[in-house]
Amino acid sequence: MTGKFVYTPNDMETERASNGYLMSLLALMVGMPLPIINLLASLIFYFSNRKSTYFVRWHCTQTLVSQLTLLICNSVGFSWTMAIIFGPKHITNAYISYVITIFLFNLTEFIFTINAAIRTRKGLHVHWWFWGTLTDLLVSPDPENNIQATNTFANSWEKQPISS
């Protein structure tokens, strides 16, 4: 889902927000076998931009929350695989199903991240289904920019002006 803020983010904001998504992709390419590398890259980028504008903070937080979810899912798969390779566990239908599911989940998140980076760079507000709603709860809008997030699920990606 995409929407727009009441204000138009400037070029610097859209580039920084887009870079938040690209940072997780770059870390994926560098640290493919270790699931924590993506989270660390997103966390570093988040902390370097946490005092930035609402648009940038919101998108950095959405990236961070999605990477945290992936870390948990990928860590379970990684641990299970290590237990099969080095421990008493054996390959089962449940393991194969989990690995296929995690692969599809990672592929979907990869595609969503590329899409979000492109759309965010164009100044669009990209609101992912689960993570966007969670991000709305975690990131408070800037009162000085006269922006307030709506609380309805259907319009949660749109921003409304604060009435005086």
Contacts in CASP RR format, 6 or more apart in sequence:
PFRMAT RR
TARGET T0000
AUTHOR 0000-0000-0000
METHOD contacts of the structure
MODEL  1
MTGKFVYTPNDMETERASNGYLMSLLALMVGMPLPIINLLASLIFYFSNR
KSTYFVRWHCTQTLVSQLTLLICNSVGFSWTMAIIFGPKHITNAYISYVI
TIFLFNLTEFIFTINAAIRTRKGLHVHWWFWGTLTDLLVSPDPENNIQAT
NTFANSWEKQPISS
1 126 0 8 1.000
1 127 0 8 1.000
1 128 0 8 1.000
1 129 0 8 1.000
1 157 0 8 1.000
2 119 0 8 1.000
2 124 0 8 1.000
2 125 0 8 1.000
2 126 0 8 1.000
2 127 0 8 1.000
2 157 0 8 1.000
3 124 0 8 1.000
3 125 0 8 1.000
3 126 0 8 1.000
3 127 0 8 1.000
3 157 0 8 1.000
3 158 0 8 1.000
4 123 0 8 1.000
4 124 0 8 1.000
4 125 0 8 1.000
4 158 0 8 1.000
4 159 0 8 1.000
5 54 0 8 1.000
5 55 0 8 1.000
5 125 0 8 1.000
5 147 0 8 1.000
5 159 0 8 1.000
6 146 0 8 1.000
6 147 0 8 1.000
6 159 0 8 1.000
6 160 0 8 1.000
6 161 0 8 1.000
7 145 0 8 1.000
7 147 0 8 1.000
8 123 0 8 1.000
9 17 0 8 1.000
9 53 0 8 1.000
9 55 0 8 1.000
9 123 0 8 1.000
13 52 0 8 1.000
13 53 0 8 1.000
13 55 0 8 1.000
13 56 0 8 1.000
13 123 0 8 1.000
14 55 0 8 1.000
14 120 0 8 1.000
14 121 0 8 1.000
14 122 0 8 1.000
14 123 0 8 1.000
15 121 0 8 1.000
16 49 0 8 1.000
16 52 0 8 1.000
16 56 0 8 1.000
16 60 0 8 1.000
17 55 0 8 1.000
17 56 0 8 1.000
17 58 0 8 1.000
17 59 0 8 1.000
17 60 0 8 1.000
17 120 0 8 1.000
17 121 0 8 1.000
17 123 0 8 1.000
18 59 0 8 1.000
18 117 0 8 1.000
18 118 0 8 1.000
18 120 0 8 1.000
18 121 0 8 1.000
19 45 0 8 1.000
19 117 0 8 1.000
20 42 0 8 1.000
20 45 0 8 1.000
20 49 0 8 1.000
20 59 0 8 1.000
20 60 0 8 1.000
20 63 0 8 1.000
20 117 0 8 1.000
21 59 0 8 1.000
21 63 0 8 1.000
21 113 0 8 1.000
21 114 0 8 1.000
21 116 0 8 1.000
21 117 0 8 1.000
21 120 0 8 1.000
22 117 0 8 1.000
23 41 0 8 1.000
23 42 0 8 1.000
23 44 0 8 1.000
23 45 0 8 1.000
23 63 0 8 1.000
24 38 0 8 1.000
24 41 0 8 1.000
24 42 0 8 1.000
24 63 0 8 1.000
24 66 0 8 1.000
24 67 0 8 1.000
24 113 0 8 1.000
25 110 0 8 1.000
25 113 0 8 1.000
25 114 0 8 1.000
25 117 0 8 1.000
26 41 0 8 1.000
27 37 0 8 1.000
27 38 0 8 1.000
27 40 0 8 1.000
27 41 0 8 1.000
27 42 0 8 1.000
28 37 0 8 1.000
28 38 0 8 1.000
28 110 0 8 1.000
30 37 0 8 1.000
31 37 0 8 1.000
31 38 0 8 1.000
35 70 0 8 1.000
35 71 0 8 1.000
35 74 0 8 1.000
35 75 0 8 1.000
35 78 0 8 1.000
36 71 0 8 1.000
36 75 0 8 1.000
38 67 0 8 1.000
38 70 0 8 1.000
38 71 0 8 1.000
39 64 0 8 1.000
39 67 0 8 1.000
39 68 0 8 1.000
39 70 0 8 1.000
39 71 0 8 1.000
42 60 0 8 1.000
42 63 0 8 1.000
42 64 0 8 1.000
42 67 0 8 1.000
43 64 0 8 1.000
43 67 0 8 1.000
45 60 0 8 1.000
45 63 0 8 1.000
46 60 0 8 1.000
46 61 0 8 1.000
46 63 0 8 1.000
46 64 0 8 1.000
49 56 0 8 1.000
49 57 0 8 1.000
49 60 0 8 1.000
50 57 0 8 1.000
50 60 0 8 1.000
52 60 0 8 1.000
53 142 0 8 1.000
53 145 0 8 1.000
54 139 0 8 1.000
54 141 0 8 1.000
54 142 0 8 1.000
54 145 0 8 1.000
54 147 0 8 1.000
55 123 0 8 1.000
55 125 0 8 1.000
57 139 0 8 1.000
58 125 0 8 1.000
58 135 0 8 1.000
58 139 0 8 1.000
59 116 0 8 1.000
59 120 0 8 1.000
59 126 0 8 1.000
61 135 0 8 1.000
61 138 0 8 1.000
61 139 0 8 1.000
62 116 0 8 1.000
62 126 0 8 1.000
62 127 0 8 1.000
62 128 0 8 1.000
62 131 0 8 1.000
62 132 0 8 1.000
62 135 0 8 1.000
63 113 0 8 1.000
65 131 0 8 1.000
65 132 0 8 1.000
65 134 0 8 1.000
65 135 0 8 1.000
65 138 0 8 1.000
66 109 0 8 1.000
66 113 0 8 1.000
66 128 0 8 1.000
66 131 0 8 1.000
69 130 0 8 1.000
69 131 0 8 1.000
70 105 0 8 1.000
70 106 0 8 1.000
70 109 0 8 1.000
73 102 0 8 1.000
73 105 0 8 1.000
74 102 0 8 1.000
74 106 0 8 1.000
76 98 0 8 1.000
77 98 0 8 1.000
77 99 0 8 1.000
77 102 0 8 1.000
80 89 0 8 1.000
80 95 0 8 1.000
80 98 0 8 1.000
81 99 0 8 1.000
83 89 0 8 1.000
84 90 0 8 1.000
84 91 0 8 1.000
84 95 0 8 1.000
89 95 0 8 1.000
112 128 0 8 1.000
115 126 0 8 1.000
116 126 0 8 1.000
116 128 0 8 1.000
119 126 0 8 1.000
120 126 0 8 1.000
125 157 0 8 1.000
125 158 0 8 1.000
125 159 0 8 1.000
126 157 0 8 1.000
127 133 0 8 1.000
127 156 0 8 1.000
127 157 0 8 1.000
132 156 0 8 1.000
132 157 0 8 1.000
133 153 0 8 1.000
133 156 0 8 1.000
136 149 0 8 1.000
136 156 0 8 1.000
141 147 0 8 1.000
141 148 0 8 1.000
141 149 0 8 1.000
141 159 0 8 1.000
143 162 0 8 1.000
146 161 0 8 1.000
146 162 0 8 1.000
147 159 0 8 1.000
147 161 0 8 1.000
147 162 0 8 1.000
148 159 0 8 1.000
148 160 0 8 1.000
148 161 0 8 1.000
148 162 0 8 1.000
149 156 0 8 1.000
149 159 0 8 1.000
150 156 0 8 1.000
150 158 0 8 1.000
150 159 0 8 1.000
150 160 0 8 1.000
END
